Amino acid sequence: MALRRVTIEMPSEVLVRQGVVPRVFFDHNESVEILRVYAFQPHKRLLLVRVLRSGPRRTGDELLAARDRLRRRYHLRDFEILRVEDGGRAYISLLRQRNPGVLETLLEEFGAGVTPTTPSVIGRDVATLSFLADDNTAKRVLALLDGVGVRWRLRSRRAIRHGGINADDGLTSRQWEVMSLAWNLGYFDIPARTGLEKLAELTGLSRNTVSQHLRRGMRRILRESLL
């Protein structure tokens, strides 16, 4: 069945109450944009996000020095600042935390049938959330939100061409996720900013399994590009 990108709006307070974003987050920030959601381990989410700050501009070194304090403030298990943008007004980070109640309910109910996607931005007052699903699953997701009393408004519902995020490159979903994470963490940089050990720790996979996913993914990409 064809997939659609469904985008909805809801009050940000709903997500704060559900534990998706800690209330204290908006004491220091304007918004968080979810760039990528990785689903390597049950009951946990690994997110690539862009945070737009509201306080004084900070240098990259200042933000890196505050990393442990920010991790404790937002109750995160892992918190990596990958790069600073806009002169210290924003930063890209990778973070890991347990799934809050409403998200865990959605995952248990729909599993791989629902894929979070962009645009997904949680601001002080309004949150815009997007996901990929077929028509029947999307209707069930929205009915579940109604059932738990979440007020939402449909912004758009568009058909997805080519059938998915990695339909054209021959990668499995797991290979795509591991390679995406490796790319964003700087595994392919020269010099590399992360290694197999860190990727294994974040994904919950063995070092050897991570290496196999990377090698097989690269082999498929190179085969398509060079032949």
N, C-alpha and C positions, 0 to 999 in steps of 0.2 A: 504494500500500500504506500502511496506517495507521502513523503514527509512535508510538513509545513513548519515554517518559522513563526511561532506565536509570540507576540510581544504584548505584555500587559503592564498596567500601572496600578500601584496601590500606595497607601500612606506608608512612609518609612517606619512609622511608629509600630506598625504590625510586625515588621521584621526585627525591630528592637525588642519587642515583647517576647518574640519567639526565640531570641538569642542568636539570630543570624548575624547581627551587628551589635556590639556592646554599646550601651547608652553613652558611656564616657568617650567613645570614638568621636562624636560630634562636638566635644569640647575643644578639640584641636584640629579638626578636619572638616572640609566641606562635603566630600563625597568619596566613595570608593567604586571604581569601575572594575567589574570582573571580566578579565580578558580570556581566561581559560580555566576550566575545572578539570582536574585529573582525578580519576576514580580507581586508584590502585589498591586501597585497603578498605575493608568493610567498616562502616560507622565513622569514617573519617573522610575529610575532603582536603585536597591539596589545591590551592588556588593561586593563580597568577593574577595580580591585581595592580591597578594604578590608583594611588591615593593622591587626592588633591588636598593640600594642607590649607589651613586658615590662619595659622600663626605666622610669626616672623620667618623669613626665608632662611634656610639652613644650607650649609655646604654639605657635600657628600660625606666628608669626614665627620662632621657634626652629627649627621643622621646615623652613620655607621656606629659612632660612639654611643648613641642612644638606643641601639638595637635591643639590648637585653632589657632595658627599662620599658621599651614599647612592647616587647613580647610579654612581659609580666602584666603590663597595664591592660592589654587586650586578651589575656588568658590564652595565649597561643603556645602550642607545643614547639613549632618551628616558625622562624621569622627571618627571612633573608632579604636584605635590601640589594637588589640587582643593579639598579642605576638610578641616578637623580636627574630630574628633568626640569625645564623651565626655571633655571636659576635657583633651585631649591624649593620651588613652589609645589612640586609633585615628585613622587618617586614610584618606581616599579618594584614590587616585592613578591616573594613567594612565601606563602604561609600555610600552616596546617592546623586544623582544629577538628574537634568532634562535630558530627552533624547535629544541629539543633533539632528539637522535636518535630517541627512541621516538615523539615527537609528529610528527616529519617523516615517519616510516615510516607512521603512521596516516593522515596527510593524503595521502601518495602513493598509498596503497592504497585509501582510501575517498573522498577528496575531499569534495564537498559532501554526500555521503550520511550524514555524521556531523556534528552540530552541538553543540559544548559548550554547557552550560546550567547553571542553578542547580538544587540546591545543589552547589557545588564549593568545599570548604574544605580547605586543607592545614595541618594542625597539626604540633606537634612529633613526635608518635608516629603518628598516624593521618590519612590523607587520605581525604576523601569526594569523589568525582568523579561528575558527571552528564553525560549526552549524549542527544541526540535521534537516533533512527534507527529504521528499520523492523526487523521481527523478524529477517530474514535477515542484514541488515548488522550488527545488534547481536551476533548469534551469531558472525559472522566477527571482529568487534572483540575479543570475549572469547577466541576461539580464538587470535587473534594474540598477546594478552597471555600466554596459556598457553604459546605457542610461544617467547616470549622469556624465559620463566621468571618472570613477574610473578605473585606471589600476590595474589589478590583475593577478595572476598566480595560476593555480590549482596545489596544492601539492599532494592531495590525495582525494579519494572518496571511502569509504568503507562501506559495509553493516553492520548494527547494529543487533546483535543477540538478541533474546528474546524480541524484540519489544519496548524497551524503558528503561528509567532510573528506573522505579519502577514497572515493569511488574510482578516481581516475589514475591514482598512482600505484595501485596494486598492493598497498600496505595493509596489514591487518590493523584493527583498531588499537591493539596493544603496542605494536611496533610504532604506530603513529604517535601514541601518547608518550612512549619512552623517548623517541627521537625529538618530539616537541619539548619535553622537559629538559633533555640534554642540551638542546639548542639554546633555550632560554636561560639556562644556568651557566652557559659558557663552556660546555664540554668541547665544542668544536673550535673555540677561539685559539689563537696562537699568541702567547702561551695559554693553555687551557686554564679556565677559572674554577673548574670542578673536575672530579674524577669518578671512576666507577663506584668507589666506596660510598660517596655521598649520594649518588643516584640510587644505589641499592638501599641505603638507609631510608631515603625518602619514599621509595616505591614499595618497600617491604619485600622486594625480590632479591634473589641471591646475586652476587657480583657477576657470576658466570651467566645467569639468565639475562641480566641487563646487557652484558656484552653481546650475547647472541642476538637479542632484539635489535641492537644498534647495527651489528654487522649485517644481519639479514635485511634490515630496512635500507641500509646504504647500498647493499648489493642490488636490491630491486630498483632503487632510484637510479643508480649508475647504469644498470642494464637498459633501462628505458631511455636514458639520456645519451648513451654512447653508441648503442647498436643502431 
